[in-house]
Amino acid sequence: MQLYPRVTGLCAALLALGLSNAQAAQQMVVVGYGGAGQKAQDEAIFKPFVAQDGSQLIQSEYNGEMARIQVMADTGNVDWDVVQIEGPDLMRGCDEGIYERLDWQRLGHAAELIPAAAQDCGSAALVWSVAIAYDRSKLAQAPASWADFWDVDKYPGKRGLRKRAVYNLEFALLADGVKVEDVYRVLSTPAGVERAFAKLSELKPHIQWWDAGAQPAQWLAAGDVVMTSTYSGRIAVAAQQGSPLAVVWPGSLYGMDYWAIIKGSRHVDQAKRLIAYANQPDTQVRYVQQIPYGPTNTQAAARLDPALANWVPTSPQNLQGALAMNVEFWVDHGEELEQRFNAWASK
């Protein structure tokens, strides 16, 4: 005889969700972009922090979907605590009140950080660079610019690009001959936006869109694309492990990702301790040794081995011909441009 009612599929799902939420409520949840970058954070930041702090945390991954964070903040059903987020999304979210504000006098290390790293609602986690990557073993002549990236006669084959307006509109203008120092001036005009989309349309039949940061290196290794935009750190790790993948630094776009605490987090104090720990010089040196993105603490940058610094986006030689992301531009225009891009990409 059945003494207990059978758990239906719906009940099981609700039970699992309840257990998941209960577990999340007990332990802080840190969300990043996965792959090699998050593995590096785990080794350099999360594990040592847990050992020192005597607390626990759970990790999760996402691809930067702001809608999920917005729903949590709006409903108060906050299952995540600390998220890694891009600059424009941080600034918009801070204005909208979906992140906790930070007290930098209590957090500390603000004076050691590079400009724009210490924000009202976020603390810079790293300096990233998006650049062209290719396989040295498969191309007789290395590409040198975004104009080469667009040249499908000289370099036949598919190109990988992230499925977002951000990055791609800048790259399209660079491919169309706009100088680095003029990119945002041109893009700030209706004619400049038209020019960028027209240039993207030229390449559209040859584009393979990526969403996750791990995909570009995987596609290059498999021969699915002949070259691709990519986060430089992913390629650096592959190259350090013996892969023939390489990065084209001129024309790269660099900026910062931030740690932010979602409004309504049940673990605000622990989250702030994690952020303070992540900003320490020793922590950041360990992180760059795991994956060579740029440190945000100037003391950490000064202590990097020269061979490692060759892969860091903020090294002087890698900044030559590079473009700094204009965060204010994307805060002001990002929503409309992303909507237009999505409509364009779906046609």
C-alpha positions, 0 to 999 in steps of 0.5 A: 500500500502506498503510504505517501502521495506520489510526487508529481513532476510539477511537485518535484520541480517545486520541491527542487526549486524550494530546496535550491532556494533554501540552499542559496539562502544559506550560502552566498551565491557568486555568479560569473561568466564561467570557463577559464575566467571563473576557474581562475577566480575560484583558485585565486579568489574564492577558495582562499577567501573561504579559507580565510573568512570561514564562510561558504559560497556557491558559484553559478554562471550566466552570459550577462543576462540583465533581465534575470537580475532585474527580476530578482531586484524587482520581486525581492526573490534574490537567489544570487548575491555577487555578480560579475557585470559589464560597465554599462550594465553596472551604471544603468543598474546602479541608477535604477537601484538594483545594486547595493551601494558600496562604502569605499571607506569601509571596503578599503584599497580604493586609493590603490585602484586604477581610475574608474575601478571604484564605483558607487555600486561596483568594484572592478574585477578585472580589465578585459580586452576583446581582440582578434584571435586566429590559429597561427598553424592555419593562416600563412599570413597573420591578420593585422587589423579589423580590415583584415577581419572583414577581408573574406577574399584574402582570408576565406572562411567564417568569422566569430563575433559576439551577438551584441551591438557593443564591441561590434559597432566599434569594430565595424567602424575600425574596419571601415577606416575610422581612426581609433581616436574618432570611433565614438565621435563617429558612432555618436552620430546617426550617420555613424550608426548607419555606417557601422551597421552597413559595414556589419551587413557586408560581413553578415553572411560570414558571421558565426555568432558566439554568446559564451566566452569559451566558444571562440577558442573552441571554434578556432581549435575545431576550425569552425572559424578562421578568426574571431573576436574574443576575450584575450585572456581565454586565448592567453590560457590556451597559448600558455598550454601550447595551443597555436592560437594568437591575439592581434592587439592593435584595434583591441577594445578594453574595459572593465568588468565589475563585482556588484551586489544585487539589491536584496541580497541576504549576504551583503556583509559577506559579499562586501568582505569578498570584494575587499579581499578580491581587491588586495594586491596578493589576490590580484597577482594570483588571479593574473597568474591564473589568467592574464587579464589586467589587474585593477590594483596598481600595486599588483600590476607593478609586481607582475612577471614581464613574461606574464605582462606580455599577455595583459591588456593594460601592458603598454605594448598592448595598449598601442592602437587599442580603444578604451570602451566609452562606458557613458556612450553605452549607458546612454545609447546601449538599449536602443542600439542593442534593440536595433542590433537584435532586429538586424541580426534576426533578419 
